[in-house]
Amino acid sequence: MGFAVERIDHIVLNCRDLEATASWYERVLGMRRETFGPSQRTAVCFGNQKINLRPVGAIDDDPDWVTGSVEAAGSEDLCFITEATADEVRAHLGACGVDVVAGPVTKVGALGPMTSHYCRDVDGNLIEIAVY
């Protein structure tokens, strides 16, 4: 019979410096920080989504925190959607001192054509901020 996946609940980002990473997502993308669980892990949240932040080497301190085969910071490519205009996205990134590595460019997302700007977070992850 099987099953079908309904949605993504959360993702986990490996990071070099948890404080710097959490601060970047709060300052640049407007996410809110959350501390959770018995070991007081950190996440950044937006809407009904969250990104758990795992410092590289955390598995050595907490063997219950299982990770992927390669524990590396800066290897992700993430796309976030905003209701701001493309011009507002570019202006905000500039005001935050974030370099735009590409954009605005037209891409095709899960819902069709969108306008995207690309930048990098403090760990080097490629961050796409898109407007439908």
Secondary structure per residue as TSV (DSSP state, phi and psi in degrees):
chain	resnum	aa	ss	phi	psi
A	1	M	-	360.0	-45.1
A	2	G	-	75.0	-168.8
A	3	F	-	-153.5	166.7
A	4	A	-	-123.5	138.1
A	5	V	-	-70.6	139.1
A	6	E	-	-97.8	-39.8
A	7	R	-	-169.0	169.1
A	8	I	-	-88.6	131.5
A	9	D	-	-88.2	-50.2
A	10	H	E	-158.4	164.4
A	11	I	E	-125.6	166.9
A	12	V	E	-123.5	129.7
A	13	L	E	-108.8	127.0
A	14	N	E	-77.6	137.9
A	15	C	E	-138.5	153.9
A	16	R	S	-78.4	-40.5
A	17	D	-	-134.4	101.6
A	18	L	H	-54.5	-45.6
A	19	E	H	-61.7	-46.1
A	20	A	H	-64.6	-41.4
A	21	T	H	-66.2	-48.9
A	22	A	H	-59.7	-43.3
A	23	S	H	-62.5	-39.8
A	24	W	H	-62.6	-46.5
A	25	Y	H	-67.1	-32.7
A	26	E	H	-68.3	-50.7
A	27	R	H	-71.0	-45.8
A	28	V	H	-86.8	-41.8
A	29	L	H	-105.7	0.8
A	30	G	-	71.8	21.7
A	31	M	-	-79.2	161.5
A	32	R	E	-109.7	143.3
A	33	R	E	-85.3	143.5
A	34	E	E	-137.6	139.6
A	35	T	E	-108.7	135.6
A	36	F	E	-146.1	162.7
A	37	G	T	75.5	166.9
A	38	P	T	-64.3	-26.4
A	39	S	T	-96.3	10.9
A	40	Q	T	55.9	54.4
A	41	R	E	-72.7	165.4
A	42	T	E	-117.5	140.1
A	43	A	E	-135.9	159.6
A	44	V	E	-115.7	137.1
A	45	C	E	-124.4	151.7
A	46	F	E	-155.0	135.6
A	47	G	T	53.4	-131.5
A	48	N	T	-100.0	22.5
A	49	Q	E	-116.2	158.6
A	50	K	E	-149.7	154.4
A	51	I	E	-120.3	115.3
A	52	N	E	-80.0	137.9
A	53	L	E	-105.4	121.7
A	54	R	E	-116.0	113.9
A	55	P	E	-64.3	138.0
A	56	V	T	-56.5	131.7
A	57	G	T	94.7	-5.3
A	58	A	H	-61.9	-30.0
A	59	I	H	-63.1	-26.4
A	60	D	H	-68.3	-31.2
A	61	D	H	-89.8	-24.9
A	62	D	-	-139.8	87.9
A	63	P	T	-63.8	-12.7
A	64	D	T	-77.3	-12.5
A	65	W	S	-91.6	91.5
A	66	V	-	-74.0	144.2
A	67	T	-	-133.0	175.6
A	68	G	-	-68.5	177.1
A	69	S	S	-63.1	-31.0
A	70	V	S	-121.1	118.2
A	71	E	-	-96.1	92.0
A	72	A	-	-134.4	138.6
A	73	A	T	-87.8	144.9
A	74	G	T	87.0	15.7
A	75	S	-	-106.8	9.3
A	76	E	-	-99.2	159.2
A	77	D	E	-133.9	105.4
A	78	L	E	-118.3	142.9
A	79	C	E	-118.8	127.6
A	80	F	E	-117.8	142.9
A	81	I	E	-103.4	139.1
A	82	T	-	-130.0	158.0
A	83	E	S	-93.4	-1.5
A	84	A	S	-67.4	165.5
A	85	T	-	-81.5	162.8
A	86	A	H	-60.4	-38.4
A	87	D	H	-64.4	-39.0
A	88	E	H	-66.2	-37.7
A	89	V	H	-61.7	-49.6
A	90	R	H	-62.5	-42.7
A	91	A	H	-64.0	-41.5
A	92	H	H	-65.4	-45.3
A	93	L	H	-59.4	-42.7
A	94	G	H	-61.9	-43.3
A	95	A	H	-64.3	-28.7
A	96	C	T	-85.2	-2.9
A	97	G	T	75.0	23.0
A	98	V	-	-96.0	125.7
A	99	D	-	-73.8	131.6
A	100	V	-	-87.8	120.3
A	101	V	S	-87.6	-19.1
A	102	A	E	-162.7	145.4
A	103	G	E	124.2	159.9
A	104	P	E	-76.2	139.8
A	105	V	E	-134.6	150.6
A	106	T	E	-88.5	128.8
A	107	K	E	-129.4	171.6
A	108	V	E	-114.9	117.9
A	109	G	E	-101.4	-166.8
A	110	A	T	-62.6	-26.0
A	111	L	T	-109.3	6.8
A	112	G	E	120.5	-159.1
A	113	P	E	-63.2	142.9
A	114	M	E	-148.9	160.4
A	115	T	E	-104.6	126.6
A	116	S	E	-122.3	148.1
A	117	H	E	-120.9	139.7
A	118	Y	E	-114.9	138.6
A	119	C	E	-145.9	-178.2
A	120	R	E	-124.0	142.1
A	121	D	-	-81.4	-175.8
A	122	V	T	-65.2	-20.4
A	123	D	T	-94.1	-5.2
A	124	G	-	95.3	2.0
A	125	N	-	-60.5	141.8
A	126	L	E	-81.7	122.7
A	127	I	E	-114.5	121.8
A	128	E	E	-104.4	127.4
A	129	I	E	-115.0	117.5
A	130	A	E	-122.2	152.3
A	131	V	E	-125.7	125.2
A	132	Y	-	-85.3	360.0
